[in-house]
């Protein structure tokens, strides 16, 4: 097994995929966000796991706190935004089923 090290400057990276799923990492600098009210994956669920950092997820208008060890399910079709808060980058690992990117 290869250990994947995250670089805060790397942004979003697809690590691997099959016909049925996809794994990716994302790093958001403090005070930045991605997504928004129009950001949806119409056919895919997203499991988002927080590796490190703090932030919030806004899913269908509801805010959820994120911290190291948090696991969030964003169901297919749900609008969502991920925001980094605090002094450290927000580092996440996501599984998309089926693949999105």
MMTF fields as JSON, N, C-alpha, C and O atoms, coordinates in Angstrom:
{
  "mmtfVersion": "1.0.0",
  "mmtfProducer": "UNKNOWN",
  "numBonds": 403,
  "numAtoms": 404,
  "numGroups": 101,
  "numChains": 1,
  "numModels": 1,
  "chainsPerModel": [1],
  "groupsPerChain": [101],
  "chainIdList": ["A"],
  "bondAtomList": [4, 2, 8, 6, 12, 10, 16, 14, 20, 18, 24, 22, 28, 26, 32, 30, 36, 34, 40, 38, 44, 42, 48, 46, 52, 50, 56, 54, 60, 58, 64, 62, 68, 66, 72, 70, 76, 74, 80, 78, 84, 82, 88, 86, 92, 90, 96, 94, 100, 98, 104, 102, 108, 106, 112, 110, 116, 114, 120, 118, 124, 122, 128, 126, 132, 130, 136, 134, 140, 138, 144, 142, 148, 146, 152, 150, 156, 154, 160, 158, 164, 162, 168, 166, 172, 170, 176, 174, 180, 178, 184, 182, 188, 186, 192, 190, 196, 194, 200, 198, 204, 202, 208, 206, 212, 210, 216, 214, 220, 218, 224, 222, 228, 226, 232, 230, 236, 234, 240, 238, 244, 242, 248, 246, 252, 250, 256, 254, 260, 258, 264, 262, 268, 266, 272, 270, 276, 274, 280, 278, 284, 282, 288, 286, 292, 290, 296, 294, 300, 298, 304, 302, 308, 306, 312, 310, 316, 314, 320, 318, 324, 322, 328, 326, 332, 330, 336, 334, 340, 338, 344, 342, 348, 346, 352, 350, 356, 354, 360, 358, 364, 362, 368, 366, 372, 370, 376, 374, 380, 378, 384, 382, 388, 386, 392, 390, 396, 394, 400, 398],
  "bondOrderList": [1, 1, 1, 1, 1, 1, 1, 1, 1, 1, 1, 1, 1, 1, 1, 1, 1, 1, 1, 1, 1, 1, 1, 1, 1, 1, 1, 1, 1, 1, 1, 1, 1, 1, 1, 1, 1, 1, 1, 1, 1, 1, 1, 1, 1, 1, 1, 1, 1, 1, 1, 1, 1, 1, 1, 1, 1, 1, 1, 1, 1, 1, 1, 1, 1, 1, 1, 1, 1, 1, 1, 1, 1, 1, 1, 1, 1, 1, 1, 1, 1, 1, 1, 1, 1, 1, 1, 1, 1, 1, 1, 1, 1, 1, 1, 1, 1, 1, 1, 1],
  "groupList": [{"groupName": "UNK", "atomNameList": ["N", "CA", "C", "O"], "elementList": ["N", "C", "C", "O"], "formalChargeList": [0, 0, 0, 0], "bondAtomList": [1, 0, 2, 1, 3, 2], "bondOrderList": [1, 1, 2], "singleLetterCode": "X", "chemCompType": "L-PEPTIDE LINKING"}],
  "groupTypeList": [0, 0, 0, 0, 0, 0, 0, 0, 0, 0, 0, 0, 0, 0, 0, 0, 0, 0, 0, 0, 0, 0, 0, 0, 0, 0, 0, 0, 0, 0, 0, 0, 0, 0, 0, 0, 0, 0, 0, 0, 0, 0, 0, 0, 0, 0, 0, 0, 0, 0, 0, 0, 0, 0, 0, 0, 0, 0, 0, 0, 0, 0, 0, 0, 0, 0, 0, 0, 0, 0, 0, 0, 0, 0, 0, 0, 0, 0, 0, 0, 0, 0, 0, 0, 0, 0, 0, 0, 0, 0, 0, 0, 0, 0, 0, 0, 0, 0, 0, 0, 0],
  "groupIdList": [1, 2, 3, 4, 5, 6, 7, 8, 9, 10, 11, 12, 13, 14, 15, 16, 17, 18, 19, 20, 21, 22, 23, 24, 25, 26, 27, 28, 29, 30, 31, 32, 33, 34, 35, 36, 37, 38, 39, 40, 41, 42, 43, 44, 45, 46, 47, 48, 49, 50, 51, 52, 53, 54, 55, 56, 57, 58, 59, 60, 61, 62, 63, 64, 65, 66, 67, 68, 69, 70, 71, 72, 73, 74, 75, 76, 77, 78, 79, 80, 81, 82, 83, 84, 85, 86, 87, 88, 89, 90, 91, 92, 93, 94, 95, 96, 97, 98, 99, 100, 101],
  "secStructList": [7, 7, 7, 7, 7, 7, 7, 6, 6, 7, 7, 3, 3, 3, 3, 3, 3, 7, 1, 1, 7, 3, 3, 3, 3, 3, 3, 3, 7, 6, 6, 7, 3, 3, 3, 3, 6, 6, 7, 7, 7, 6, 6, 7, 3, 3, 3, 3, 3, 3, 3, 3, 7, 3, 3, 3, 3, 3, 3, 6, 6, 3, 3, 3, 3, 3, 3, 6, 6, 7, 3, 3, 3, 3, 7, 6, 6, 7, 7, 3, 3, 3, 3, 3, 3, 1, 1, 1, 7, 3, 3, 3, 3, 3, 3, 3, 3, 1, 7, 7, 7],
  "xCoordList": [0.841, 0.0, 0.889, 1.879, 0.519, 1.269, 0.607, -0.609, 1.399, 0.904, 0.794, 1.764, -0.358, -0.565, -0.376, -1.051, 0.526, 0.755, 0.084, 0.229, -0.649, -1.371, -0.539, 0.058, -0.508, 0.184, -0.883, -1.734, -0.873, -1.914, -2.071, -3.106, -1.081, -1.203, -1.796, -1.965, -2.113, -2.52, -3.969, -4.311, -4.844, -6.24, -7.0, -7.009, -7.649, -8.468, -7.731, -7.178, -7.722, -7.03, -7.785, -8.063, -8.113, -8.701, -7.563, -6.568, -7.711, -6.673, -6.853, -5.878, -8.102, -8.387, -9.871, -10.683, -10.222, -11.636, -11.883, -10.988, -13.149, -13.636, -14.9, -15.23, -15.589, -16.844, -17.912, -18.862, -17.769, -18.8, -18.466, -19.361, -17.186, -16.834, -15.53, -14.819, -15.248, -14.073, -13.596, -14.413, -12.291, -11.702, -10.905, -10.184, -11.044, -10.35, -9.982, -10.6, -8.964, -8.593, -8.847, -8.85, -9.058, -9.234, -8.579, -8.705, -7.88, -7.268, -7.735, -7.521, -8.379, -8.83, -8.02, -7.924, -7.444, -6.7, -7.66, -8.854, -7.146, -7.995, -8.764, -8.197, -10.062, -10.891, -11.419, -12.085, -11.138, -11.635, -12.784, -13.025, -13.483, -14.593, -14.696, -14.083, -15.475, -15.755, -17.211, -17.772, -17.814, -19.209, -20.129, -19.725, -21.381, -22.385, -23.758, -23.914, -24.753, -26.136, -26.362, -27.299, -25.521, -25.675, -24.804, -24.89, -23.967, -23.049, -23.784, -24.111, -24.039, -24.756, -24.129, -23.598, -24.19, -23.823, -25.127, -25.508, -25.813, -27.166, -27.296, -28.334, -26.259, -26.355, -25.47, -25.483, -24.698, -23.68, -23.771, -23.95, -23.645, -23.46, -21.992, -21.114, -21.73, -20.365, -20.208, -20.922, -19.273, -18.883, -17.639, -16.626, -17.689, -16.577, -16.05, -16.784, -14.763, -14.097, -13.055, -12.26, -13.05, -12.087, -10.833, -10.886, -9.716, -8.422, -7.86, -7.408, -7.895, -7.41, -8.008, -8.514, -7.935, -8.474, -9.908, -10.489, -10.452, -11.814, -12.543, -11.935, -13.861, -14.663, -16.131, -16.565, -16.894, -18.319, -18.736, -18.106, -19.808, -20.444, -21.863, -22.566, -22.285, -23.666, -24.299, -23.959, -25.224, -25.881, -27.37, -28.031, -27.887, -29.301, -29.705, -30.79, -28.806, -29.097, -28.829, -28.913, -28.51, -28.22, -26.71, -25.987, -26.245, -24.821, -24.418, -25.106, -23.285, -22.737, -21.274, -20.504, -20.89, -19.508, -18.635, -19.052, -17.418, -16.46, -15.177, -14.693, -14.631, -13.346, -12.707, -13.344, -11.452, -10.745, -11.575, -12.027, -11.768, -12.548, -14.014, -14.729, -14.487, -15.886, -16.116, -15.248, -17.301, -17.719, -19.092, -20.015, -19.232, -20.464, -20.922, -20.12, -22.2, -22.79, -23.544, -24.446, -23.163, -23.881, -24.568, -23.911, -25.886, -26.613, -26.758, -26.717, -26.927, -27.073, -28.105, -29.211, -27.723, -28.632, -28.65, -29.25, -28.015, -28.036, -27.04, -25.88, -27.503, -26.628, -25.688, -26.103, -24.402, -23.463, -22.28, -21.86, -21.768, -20.58, -19.726, -20.244, -18.423, -17.48, -16.619, -16.058, -16.515, -15.774, -14.678, -14.909, -13.488, -12.38, -12.382, -12.542, -12.205, -12.14, -10.922, -10.378, -10.506, -9.363, -8.055, -8.042, -6.965, -5.637, -4.967, -3.993, -5.469, -4.857, -5.743, -6.955, -5.152, -5.956, -6.93, -6.661, -8.046, -9.016, -8.655, -8.717, -8.281, -7.87, -8.918, -9.238, -9.457, -10.527, -10.222, -9.396, -10.911, -10.878, -12.334, -13.158, -12.659, -14.038, -14.137, -13.237, -15.253, -15.641, -16.918, -17.894, -16.906, -18.076, -18.578, -17.795, -19.879, -20.447, -21.758, -22.736, -21.786, -20.676, -19.739, -19.969, -18.672, -17.668, -18.293, -19.237, -17.753, -18.259, -17.267, -17.652, -16.0, -14.999, -14.13, -13.238],
  "yCoordList": [-1.172, 0.0, 1.237, 1.307, 2.21, 3.45, 4.516, 4.699, 5.209, 6.293, 7.55, 7.935, 8.19, 9.422, 10.593, 10.68, 11.485, 12.684, 13.858, 14.04, 14.65, 15.785, 17.049, 17.339, 17.785, 19.067, 20.157, 20.138, 21.111, 22.138, 22.93, 23.565, 22.911, 23.651, 22.804, 23.292, 21.541, 20.634, 20.793, 20.376, 21.381, 21.558, 20.253, 19.489, 19.983, 18.789, 17.806, 18.184, 16.541, 15.522, 14.196, 13.682, 13.649, 12.311, 11.319, 11.371, 10.406, 9.428, 8.129, 7.537, 7.684, 6.413, 6.343, 7.026, 5.501, 5.326, 3.99, 3.37, 3.577, 2.417, 2.881, 4.066, 1.971, 2.329, 2.708, 3.414, 2.246, 2.441, 3.468, 3.896, 3.881, 4.816, 5.551, 5.227, 6.552, 7.392, 7.92, 8.245, 8.005, 8.532, 9.793, 9.834, 10.823, 12.084, 12.76, 12.522, 13.609, 14.454, 15.911, 16.278, 16.722, 18.151, 18.875, 18.468, 19.95, 20.797, 22.218, 22.768, 22.816, 24.201, 25.052, 24.735, 26.126, 27.053, 27.717, 27.83, 28.157, 28.834, 29.993, 30.787, 30.078, 31.162, 30.994, 31.893, 29.852, 29.626, 28.617, 27.939, 28.533, 27.59, 27.071, 27.611, 26.023, 25.469, 25.036, 24.608, 25.155, 24.766, 25.946, 27.101, 25.638, 26.666, 26.138, 24.939, 27.002, 26.572, 25.816, 25.023, 26.047, 25.37, 24.124, 23.412, 23.845, 22.707, 21.44, 21.254, 20.577, 19.319, 18.206, 18.45, 17.01, 15.808, 15.036, 14.25, 15.249, 14.708, 13.194, 12.708, 12.45, 10.989, 10.325, 9.1, 11.117, 10.517, 10.966, 12.15, 10.003, 10.303, 10.672, 10.183, 11.529, 11.875, 11.658, 12.265, 10.791, 10.63, 11.479, 11.234, 12.475, 13.375, 13.138, 13.276, 12.778, 12.532, 13.622, 13.896, 14.253, 15.309, 14.703, 14.099, 14.879, 14.388, 15.343, 14.92, 16.641, 17.641, 19.002, 19.228, 19.896, 21.237, 21.336, 20.364, 22.527, 22.814, 23.552, 24.234, 23.401, 24.107, 23.844, 23.355, 24.176, 23.914, 23.405, 23.699, 22.638, 22.197, 22.73, 22.588, 23.338, 23.777, 22.831, 22.857, 21.992, 20.999, 21.302, 21.252, 21.617, 21.97, 23.056, 23.007, 24.045, 25.176, 24.938, 25.877, 23.711, 23.412, 23.358, 22.705, 24.054, 24.118, 22.997, 22.717, 22.358, 21.265, 21.588, 21.886, 21.528, 21.735, 20.571, 19.414, 20.89, 19.874, 20.001, 21.107, 18.873, 18.823, 17.48, 16.588, 17.331, 16.078, 14.898, 14.893, 13.907, 12.733, 12.81, 11.817, 13.968, 14.101, 13.295, 13.214, 12.704, 11.985, 12.517, 12.502, 12.984, 13.615, 12.942, 12.732, 12.605, 12.088, 13.213, 13.819, 13.486, 14.421, 13.551, 12.985, 13.443, 12.535, 13.113, 14.327, 12.224, 12.623, 13.729, 13.631, 14.79, 15.889, 16.995, 18.04, 16.815, 17.845, 18.963, 18.697, 20.215, 21.37, 21.431, 21.198, 21.75, 21.786, 22.723, 22.965, 23.236, 24.083, 23.659, 23.409, 23.58, 23.238, 24.469, 25.046, 24.874, 26.073, 25.704, 24.934, 26.258, 26.074, 27.212, 28.375, 26.873, 27.877, 27.576, 26.474, 28.508, 28.275, 28.629, 29.146, 28.345, 28.745, 27.711, 28.031, 26.497, 25.422, 25.072, 25.283, 24.538, 24.089, 22.984, 22.218, 22.913, 21.834, 20.745, 20.967, 19.575, 18.466, 17.373, 16.888, 16.982, 15.992, 14.855, 14.979, 13.759, 12.587, 12.269, 12.178, 12.099, 11.831, 10.585, 10.265, 9.9, 8.797, 9.229, 9.618, 9.16, 9.457, 8.157, 7.37, 7.932, 6.705, 7.028, 7.414, 6.873, 6.556, 7.751, 8.838, 7.515, 8.549, 9.816, 9.742, 10.979, 12.273, 12.976, 13.517, 12.969, 13.777, 12.945, 13.481],
  "zCoordList": [0.0, 0.0, 0.0, 0.727, -0.826, -0.908, -0.043, -0.096, 0.741, 1.573, 0.722, 0.068, 0.716, -0.037, 0.907, 1.933, 0.575, 1.381, 0.684, -0.525, 1.452, 0.884, 0.983, 2.02, -0.095, -0.181, -0.212, -1.101, 0.731, 0.771, -0.528, -0.727, -1.407, -2.662, -3.786, -4.904, -3.501, -4.574, -5.006, -6.112, -4.179, -4.566, -4.634, -3.669, -5.778, -5.969, -6.855, -7.888, -6.451, -7.245, -7.186, -6.103, -8.349, -8.422, -8.243, -8.965, -7.271, -6.98, -7.747, -8.211, -7.881, -8.554, -8.867, -8.242, -9.851, -10.17, -10.853, -11.426, -10.764, -11.488, -12.222, -12.197, -12.859, -13.509, -12.49, -12.828, -11.233, -10.219, -9.144, -8.415, -9.023, -7.95, -8.266, -9.217, -7.431, -7.637, -6.283, -5.421, -6.097, -4.868, -5.206, -6.203, -4.362, -4.617, -3.309, -2.272, -3.376, -2.248, -2.625, -3.8, -1.605, -1.819, -0.66, 0.495, -0.98, 0.041, -0.213, -1.294, 0.794, 0.707, 1.681, 2.867, 1.173, 2.027, 3.009, 2.729, 4.161, 5.132, 4.491, 3.74, 4.797, 4.303, 2.892, 2.378, 2.242, 0.889, 0.901, 1.9, -0.224, -0.323, -1.75, -2.67, -1.913, -3.23, -3.267, -2.258, -4.447, -4.587, -4.367, -4.497, -4.029, -3.8, -4.16, -4.393, -4.21, -4.431, -5.737, -5.831, -6.745, -8.033, -8.151, -9.151, -7.15, -7.195, -6.784, -5.612, -7.745, -7.489, -8.313, -9.396, -7.807, -8.565, -8.756, -7.889, -9.877, -10.045, -9.884, -9.436, -10.244, -10.222, -9.172, -9.044, -8.413, -7.539, -6.093, -5.806, -5.18, -3.765, -3.548, -4.259, -2.57, -2.179, -0.688, 0.111, -0.307, 1.095, 1.282, 0.627, 2.164, 2.405, 3.818, 4.797, 3.913, 5.195, 5.399, 4.5, 6.585, 6.88, 7.511, 8.582, 6.827, 7.318, 8.368, 9.432, 8.05, 9.005, 8.669, 7.569, 9.643, 9.475, 9.981, 10.465, 9.856, 10.287, 9.182, 8.358, 9.183, 8.199, 8.389, 9.432, 7.366, 7.363, 5.993, 4.976, 5.996, 4.76, 4.785, 5.786, 3.701, 3.558, 2.544, 1.361, 3.019, 2.177, 2.172, 3.21, 0.995, 0.861, 1.865, 2.444, 2.064, 2.943, 4.415, 5.207, 4.809, 6.221, 6.437, 5.685, 7.475, 7.779, 8.728, 9.709, 8.417, 9.231, 9.531, 8.618, 10.807, 11.184, 10.743, 10.793, 10.311, 9.882, 10.687, 10.926, 11.101, 11.78, 11.503, 10.944, 11.892, 11.654, 12.162, 13.307, 11.303, 11.661, 11.284, 11.415, 10.817, 10.389, 9.112, 8.243, 9.02, 7.816, 7.43, 8.244, 6.203, 5.737, 4.453, 3.543, 4.371, 3.143, 2.452, 3.03, 1.204, 0.344, -0.697, -1.571, -0.605, -1.484, -2.89, -3.087, -3.853, -5.252, -5.377, -4.846, -6.094, -6.354, -5.324, -5.576, -4.166, -3.121, -3.444, -3.761, -3.36, -3.523, -2.327, -1.192, -2.59, -1.474, -1.726, -2.858, -0.596, -0.585, 0.604, 1.692, 0.392, 1.455, 1.713, 0.782, 2.989, 3.372, 4.37, 5.303, 4.165, 5.096, 6.104, 5.736, 7.378, 8.442, 9.307, 9.245, 10.083, 10.962, 10.276, 9.159, 10.957, 10.486, 9.577, 8.896, 9.56, 8.774, 7.575, 7.625, 6.496, 5.356, 5.765, 6.69, 5.076, 5.242, 4.232, 3.023, 4.731, 3.869, 3.952, 5.037, 2.786, 2.755, 1.785, 0.88, 2.005, 1.125, 0.811, 1.721, -0.471, -0.868, -1.738, -2.515, -1.582, -2.466, -3.179, -2.537, -4.491, -5.323, -5.925, -6.456, -5.843, -6.404, -7.123, -6.482, -8.459, -9.356, -9.551, -9.021, -10.33, -10.578, -11.175, -11.962, -10.789, -11.245, -12.163, -13.2, -11.787, -12.48, -13.407, -14.064]
}
